[in-house]
Each structure stands twice: as C-alpha cells, then as structure tokens.
Amino acid sequence: MAFVINWRIAIVLLVTVPILFIFLVWLFVRAGRLFRGVQKQLDVLNGIVHENLTAVRLVKAFVRRKFEGERFQRAAEQLRDRTTFAFRYVEVTMPVILLLMNIGIIGVLWLGNVNINTGNATTGEVVAIINYSTRTAMALGVFSMIIMNLSRAKASSDRIFEVLESKVDDFENDKRVDDKAIVGDIRMANVSFSYNRSTNQVLRNIDLSFEPKSSVAILGATGSGKTTLMQLIARLYEPDDGQIYIDQSPIDTYPLKNYREQIGYVPQAVTLLSGTIRDVVSFGHENADDEQIAKALQAAQIYETVTGLPKGLDTLIGQRGVNLSGGQKQRLTIARALLRKHQFCCSMTARARSTLRRR
C-alpha cells in the first residue's frame, strides 16, 4: 500500500524490510545452534544427576561428595552461561528491529520533506507511509518472537525426531512365512561388524560353528567383542559383511519375530522391569503357569529364595530390581531366559553359563 500511495517515499521500506528479513533468518539459524548447545549441556547436567542418584553408595564409599558437588556446580554454571548467551540473542532482536525501522522512518521523513517541497508528495501521504512503517515494525517484532520460539522448539524437535526416525524392528510388515522350528546349528562365515559403520571393526572375518545342544564358552579380553558376537546371533545387530547361518539357512531368511521367540537371551547388564516376580520371570512367556515358572526358578537356583519370601511369586520388586541383590537379579534373568521354549541361549555372564551347563 505504501508503494500505491507514493513509491518515491516508500522506496525506503524496500531497503529496510529486506535487511530486517535477512537479519531474522540469520538470527533463526544462529539461535537454533545456540539452543541446541543449551539442550546438550542440559543433557550433561541431567547425566551427572542420574549418575549420582544411581551410584550414591559408590560416591559415599569413596568419599567423593565434594568432588561430585563441584562437578555438578561446573555443569550447572556452563548451562547457565549457555542459556544466558542464547537469550541475549533473543532479547537483542526487538531493539535491532526498532532501530532499523526508526532509521527507515527517518528516511521516510527526509524523503517526504524533499518530495513535499518539490510537489511530488503531500503531508497526508507521508503520514500514511509512516503509519505503514510503524505497523510493519510491530508485525516484524511479533514475527521475531515467533522465530525465537521456533528456533527453541526446533532444537528440541531435532532431538525428538532422532528417536522417532530411528530404525525399528518391523514385525507387522515382515512378509516371510518360514516359521519352521530351529534346531540350533549355528555357523558364522567371514563375519565382520563395526558400530555405526566405522572403520574400527569390533569383529573381523569371524568363522565359527556351534553344534546343536552343545555348551560353548567364548573367552577373550575386555572389549574383544564377546558381547557383540552374542548380540549378532540374537539379531540385535546385523553384520556388516559375511553371513550367519542357522540350520544351514541364512539368519535373515527367518522371520524376526519367529526367530527371537525361539532363543533365550541373558544380557550382561541386568534389566528387570517393575512388577511381581511372576511378571518378571514370565516376561517372554506370558502364558506360563506356576509350575513352569517354578521349574525355571529351580534351574536358575533361586527357587528356594523366592519361596522363602512372604508373598512368593507375588512379591513386588522395584524398577531394575532395586530391592534384590545383584546375584538374585542375575538369576532371575537366567530363569526368564530358561522359561522360554528356546533352541539355544545367548548368555553374557559366567554365572549364567555355569547354570545352563548344569541344566
């Protein structure tokens, strides 16, 4: 509308508005980067809090309260500094917009005076263009606040979509119908694997074979890839190169759901969900009766402990088994694996291997 009224004066807006738009775009990119840094630092702070809450006994035992307090203080100060620095960019937006628009209004007044003196404009036209300039400044101010909120939201949404867009095991759309029972013959042919497809391979050109119903112990130094090997067999990861054969057939020809239902898995890190002992042990076999659960507990050598509890199988355990000892938690994970009708079991611990061997 300003150009319709008098293009000779409105040309000032043609200069100031694009400059403001470029400034807002730059601010959006810059603020997004800063707020991502704030979120990462918040992760660091939350990680320290989580570590100290879960390892509070360790901190007390090694008298590290002062050190951990100082570590938390440093992380909190860094979060404060990053947040303050990011919000400075937010707060500077409106003053910059007002400055540029006021410069534009001064330009409109100057050009208006020149054009009024030459007869190319009237006082009413100058006042109208100044009103349009003021409204434009207000609109850009609101737009700048939207930009800031979007930059903060984008910093969080990027992290959320990393999780939402991560690859998941799609059982529902698995069209393979080969649901034959697994005997348990396992063979690895020239298998290599690296995390995140990096050049540092955890396993390289591995050739192994396991006979059905045999007990095999894999020994090696820390970080040599023993756990990774078991996770490949359980199909928690896929090899980069080579092939794993189950009963002479490539492992990826089996429907993933059917395959995992036929294996037992005892992880190195004990993971127990909250609920009763019955719920925990029957986690992979929901239709198991008490007799089957009892046999699994006996095989894991924890039956007497469970029956000695006031409520037996109905005893509630906290998240991650906080009210159980380390050995009790480990044996419950073994019982959970034994309860399944598995054809072979992948175990990460010496205690589980010993129990399975005796079974």
C-alpha positions as CSV (number, residue, x, y, z in Angstrom):
1,M,0.0,0.0,0.0
2,A,2.9,2.4,0.7
3,F,4.0,2.0,-2.9
4,V,0.5,2.7,-4.1
5,I,0.4,5.9,-2.1
6,N,3.8,7.2,-3.1
7,W,6.6,5.0,-4.5
8,R,9.2,7.7,-4.2
9,I,9.0,7.7,-0.4
10,A,8.1,4.0,0.1
11,I,11.3,3.0,-1.6
12,V,12.9,3.4,1.8
13,L,10.9,0.4,3.0
14,L,12.2,-1.6,0.0
15,V,15.7,-1.2,1.6
16,T,14.9,-1.7,5.3
17,V,12.5,-4.6,5.2
18,P,14.8,-7.0,3.2
19,I,17.6,-6.1,5.6
20,L,15.4,-7.0,8.5
21,F,14.3,-10.2,6.9
22,I,17.9,-11.3,6.3
23,F,18.6,-10.4,9.9
24,L,15.8,-12.6,11.2
25,V,16.8,-15.6,9.0
26,W,20.4,-15.3,10.4
27,L,19.0,-15.0,13.9
28,F,16.9,-18.1,13.4
29,V,19.9,-20.2,12.3
30,R,22.2,-18.8,15.0
31,A,19.6,-19.1,17.8
32,G,18.8,-22.7,16.7
33,R,22.5,-23.6,17.0
34,L,22.8,-21.9,20.4
35,F,19.7,-23.6,21.8
36,R,20.9,-27.0,20.6
37,G,24.0,-26.3,22.7
38,V,21.8,-25.5,25.6
39,Q,20.0,-28.8,25.2
40,K,23.2,-30.7,25.0
41,Q,24.5,-29.0,28.2
42,L,21.2,-29.8,29.9
43,D,21.9,-33.5,29.0
44,V,25.3,-33.3,30.6
45,L,23.7,-31.9,33.8
46,N,21.0,-34.5,33.8
47,G,23.5,-37.2,33.3
48,I,25.5,-36.1,36.3
49,V,22.4,-36.0,38.4
50,H,21.4,-39.5,37.2
51,E,24.9,-40.9,37.8
52,N,25.0,-39.6,41.4
53,L,21.5,-40.8,42.2
54,T,22.1,-44.3,40.8
55,A,25.7,-44.5,42.3
56,V,25.1,-42.8,45.6
57,R,26.5,-45.6,47.6
58,L,29.7,-45.6,45.4
59,V,30.0,-41.8,46.0
60,K,29.7,-42.3,49.7
61,A,32.1,-45.3,49.8
62,F,34.9,-43.3,48.1
63,V,34.1,-40.1,49.9
64,R,33.5,-38.2,46.6
65,R,30.7,-36.0,47.7
66,K,32.7,-32.8,47.4
67,F,34.1,-33.7,44.0
68,E,30.7,-34.7,42.6
69,G,29.2,-31.5,44.1
70,E,31.9,-29.4,42.3
71,R,31.3,-31.4,39.1
72,F,27.6,-30.6,39.3
73,Q,28.3,-27.0,40.0
74,R,30.6,-26.6,36.9
75,A,28.0,-28.2,34.7
76,A,25.2,-26.0,36.2
77,E,27.3,-22.9,35.6
78,Q,28.0,-23.9,32.0
79,L,24.3,-24.4,31.4
80,R,23.6,-21.0,32.9
81,D,26.2,-19.4,30.7
82,R,25.0,-21.1,27.6
83,T,21.4,-20.2,28.4
84,T,22.2,-16.6,29.1
85,F,24.2,-16.3,25.9
86,A,21.4,-17.8,23.9
87,F,18.8,-15.5,25.4
88,R,20.9,-12.4,24.7
89,Y,20.3,-13.1,21.0
90,V,16.6,-13.3,21.7
91,E,16.5,-10.1,23.7
92,V,18.5,-8.1,21.1
93,T,16.0,-8.9,18.3
94,M,13.4,-6.3,19.2
95,P,15.8,-3.4,19.7
96,V,17.5,-4.1,16.4
97,I,14.2,-4.2,14.6
98,L,13.1,-0.9,16.2
99,L,16.4,0.7,15.4
100,L,16.3,-0.3,11.7
101,M,12.6,0.7,11.3
102,N,13.2,4.0,13.0
103,I,16.1,4.6,10.7
104,G,13.6,3.8,7.9
105,I,11.1,6.2,9.3
106,I,13.7,8.9,9.5
107,G,14.4,8.2,5.8
108,V,10.7,8.4,5.1
109,L,10.5,11.8,6.8
110,W,13.6,13.1,5.0
111,L,12.3,11.9,1.6
112,G,8.8,13.1,2.4
113,N,10.2,16.6,3.1
114,V,12.1,16.6,-0.1
115,N,9.1,15.4,-2.1
116,I,6.7,17.8,-0.4
117,N,9.0,20.7,-1.3
118,T,9.1,19.6,-4.9
119,G,5.4,19.0,-5.1
120,N,5.7,15.2,-5.6
121,A,4.0,14.3,-2.3
122,T,1.5,15.6,0.3
123,T,1.7,15.7,4.1
124,G,-1.1,13.1,4.3
125,E,0.9,10.6,2.1
126,V,3.9,11.0,4.3
127,V,1.9,10.4,7.5
128,A,0.2,7.3,5.9
129,I,3.6,5.8,4.9
130,I,4.9,6.4,8.4
131,N,1.9,4.6,9.8
132,Y,2.6,1.7,7.5
133,S,6.2,1.6,8.6
134,T,5.1,1.5,12.3
135,R,2.7,-1.3,11.6
136,T,5.5,-3.2,9.7
137,A,7.8,-2.8,12.7
138,M,5.2,-4.2,15.0
139,A,4.5,-7.1,12.7
140,L,8.2,-7.9,12.4
141,G,8.5,-7.7,16.2
142,V,5.8,-10.4,16.6
143,F,7.4,-12.4,13.8
144,S,10.8,-12.2,15.5
145,M,9.3,-13.7,18.7
146,I,7.7,-16.5,16.6
147,I,11.2,-17.1,15.1
148,M,12.8,-17.3,18.5
149,N,10.2,-19.8,19.8
150,L,10.6,-21.8,16.6
151,S,14.3,-21.9,17.0
152,R,14.0,-23.2,20.5
153,A,11.3,-25.7,19.5
154,K,13.4,-26.9,16.6
155,A,16.4,-27.6,18.8
156,S,14.2,-29.9,20.8
157,S,12.3,-31.4,17.9
158,D,15.5,-32.4,16.1
159,R,16.5,-34.5,19.1
160,I,13.0,-36.0,19.3
161,F,12.9,-36.9,15.6
162,E,16.3,-38.6,16.0
163,V,14.4,-41.1,18.2
164,L,11.2,-41.2,16.2
165,E,13.0,-41.7,12.9
166,S,15.4,-44.4,14.2
167,K,15.1,-47.8,12.6
168,V,12.8,-50.2,14.5
169,D,12.2,-53.9,14.1
170,D,9.1,-54.2,12.0
171,F,7.3,-57.4,13.0
172,E,4.0,-56.5,11.5
173,N,5.2,-56.0,7.9
174,D,7.5,-59.0,7.9
175,K,6.1,-61.0,4.9
176,R,8.3,-64.0,5.4
177,V,6.3,-67.1,6.4
178,D,9.1,-69.5,7.2
179,D,8.1,-70.4,10.7
180,K,9.9,-73.7,11.0
181,A,11.4,-74.7,14.3
182,I,15.1,-74.0,14.9
183,V,17.3,-77.0,15.7
184,G,20.2,-74.8,16.9
185,D,23.1,-75.4,14.4
186,I,24.9,-72.0,14.1
187,R,27.7,-71.1,11.7
188,M,29.4,-67.8,11.1
189,A,31.1,-67.3,7.7
190,N,33.6,-64.4,7.4
191,V,31.5,-62.1,9.7
192,S,32.7,-58.6,10.3
193,F,30.9,-55.9,12.3
194,S,31.5,-52.3,13.4
195,Y,29.3,-49.9,15.3
196,N,27.9,-47.0,13.1
197,R,29.7,-48.5,10.1
198,S,33.0,-47.0,11.3
199,T,36.4,-48.2,10.1
200,N,37.2,-49.6,13.6
201,Q,35.7,-53.1,13.3
202,V,34.8,-54.8,16.5
203,L,34.7,-58.2,14.8
204,R,36.7,-59.0,11.6
205,N,36.4,-62.1,9.4
206,I,35.0,-64.4,12.1
207,D,34.4,-68.0,11.2
208,L,32.7,-70.1,13.9
209,S,30.3,-73.0,14.2
210,F,28.2,-74.3,17.1
211,E,26.6,-77.7,17.2
212,P,23.1,-78.1,18.5
213,K,22.7,-78.9,22.2
214,S,26.4,-78.1,22.9
215,S,27.8,-75.7,25.5
216,V,30.3,-73.3,24.1
217,A,32.3,-70.7,26.2
218,I,33.7,-67.7,24.4
219,L,36.7,-66.2,26.3
220,G,38.6,-63.1,25.5
221,A,40.0,-59.8,26.8
222,T,37.8,-56.9,27.7
223,G,36.5,-55.2,24.6
224,S,37.3,-58.1,22.3
225,G,33.8,-58.4,21.0
226,K,32.3,-61.3,23.0
227,T,29.0,-59.5,23.8
228,T,28.8,-58.2,20.2
229,L,29.1,-61.7,19.0
230,M,26.2,-62.8,21.1
231,Q,24.1,-59.8,20.0
232,L,24.7,-60.7,16.4
233,I,23.4,-64.2,17.0
234,A,20.4,-62.8,18.7
235,R,19.9,-60.4,15.7
236,L,20.1,-57.3,17.8
237,Y,22.6,-56.2,15.2
238,E,23.2,-57.1,11.6
239,P,26.8,-57.9,10.4
240,D,28.5,-55.5,8.0
241,D,30.0,-58.4,6.0
242,G,29.7,-62.1,5.9
243,Q,26.8,-64.3,6.8
244,I,25.4,-66.1,9.8
245,Y,23.7,-69.4,9.1
246,I,21.1,-71.0,11.4
247,D,20.4,-74.7,10.4
248,Q,22.2,-74.1,7.1
249,S,19.9,-71.2,6.2
250,P,21.0,-67.5,6.3
251,I,19.8,-65.9,9.5
252,D,18.0,-63.1,7.7
253,T,15.7,-65.6,6.0
254,Y,13.9,-66.3,9.2
255,P,11.0,-64.0,10.3
256,L,12.5,-61.9,13.0
257,K,9.6,-62.4,15.5
258,N,9.6,-66.2,15.0
259,Y,13.4,-66.3,15.3
260,R,13.6,-64.4,18.6
261,E,10.8,-66.4,20.1
262,Q,13.0,-69.5,19.8
263,I,16.1,-68.1,21.6
264,G,16.9,-67.3,25.2
265,Y,18.9,-64.2,26.0
266,V,20.7,-63.3,29.2
267,P,22.2,-59.8,28.9
268,Q,25.4,-58.7,30.5
269,A,23.6,-55.7,32.1
270,V,20.8,-57.0,34.3
271,T,17.4,-55.4,33.3
272,L,14.3,-56.1,35.3
273,L,11.1,-54.3,34.9
274,S,8.9,-53.4,37.9
275,G,6.2,-55.9,38.8
276,T,5.9,-59.2,40.7
277,I,8.5,-62.0,40.4
278,R,5.9,-63.9,38.3
279,D,5.7,-61.0,35.9
280,V,9.5,-60.7,35.7
281,V,10.2,-64.3,35.0
282,S,7.3,-64.8,32.6
283,F,8.2,-61.6,30.6
284,G,9.0,-63.6,27.5
285,H,6.3,-66.3,28.1
286,E,3.1,-64.7,29.2
287,N,1.1,-67.9,29.2
288,A,3.4,-69.8,31.5
289,D,1.8,-71.4,34.6
290,D,3.3,-71.5,38.1
291,E,4.7,-75.0,37.6
292,Q,6.7,-73.9,34.5
293,I,7.9,-70.8,36.4
294,A,8.9,-73.0,39.4
295,K,11.0,-75.3,37.1
296,A,12.7,-72.3,35.6
297,L,13.5,-70.8,39.0
298,Q,14.8,-74.2,40.2
299,A,17.1,-74.4,37.1
300,A,18.4,-70.9,37.9
301,Q,18.9,-72.0,41.5
302,I,16.8,-69.3,43.0
303,Y,13.6,-71.2,43.7
304,E,14.3,-71.6,47.5
305,T,14.9,-67.8,47.8
306,V,11.6,-67.0,46.0
307,T,9.5,-69.4,48.0
308,G,11.0,-68.1,51.2
309,L,9.6,-64.7,50.6
310,P,6.3,-63.8,52.3
311,K,4.4,-63.5,49.0
312,G,6.4,-65.9,46.9
313,L,5.9,-65.3,43.2
314,D,3.6,-62.3,44.0
315,T,6.4,-60.4,45.7
316,L,6.8,-57.0,44.2
317,I,10.2,-55.9,43.0
318,G,11.1,-52.3,42.2
319,Q,12.3,-50.9,38.9
320,R,15.5,-52.6,37.9
321,G,15.2,-54.9,40.9
322,V,16.3,-52.3,43.5
323,N,15.1,-54.5,46.4
324,L,17.1,-57.5,45.2
325,S,20.8,-58.4,45.5
326,G,23.0,-58.5,42.4
327,G,23.1,-62.3,42.4
328,Q,19.3,-62.6,42.8
329,K,18.7,-60.2,39.9
330,Q,21.1,-62.1,37.7
331,R,19.5,-65.5,38.5
332,L,16.0,-64.1,37.8
333,T,17.2,-63.0,34.3
334,I,18.5,-66.6,33.8
335,A,15.1,-68.0,34.9
336,R,13.4,-65.6,32.5
337,A,15.6,-67.0,29.6
338,L,15.1,-70.6,30.6
339,L,11.3,-70.3,30.8
340,R,11.1,-69.7,27.0
341,K,11.0,-72.6,24.7
342,H,14.3,-71.7,23.2
343,Q,16.5,-73.8,21.0
344,F,19.7,-72.0,22.1
345,C,20.6,-69.4,24.7
346,C,22.9,-66.5,24.4
347,S,24.4,-65.6,27.8
348,M,26.8,-62.8,28.6
349,T,27.8,-63.9,32.2
350,A,29.8,-66.7,33.7
351,R,27.1,-67.4,36.3
352,A,24.5,-68.0,33.6
353,R,26.9,-70.2,31.6
354,S,27.5,-72.3,34.7
355,T,23.8,-72.6,35.4
356,L,22.9,-73.5,31.8
357,R,25.7,-76.1,31.7
358,R,24.4,-77.8,34.9
359,R,20.9,-77.8,33.4
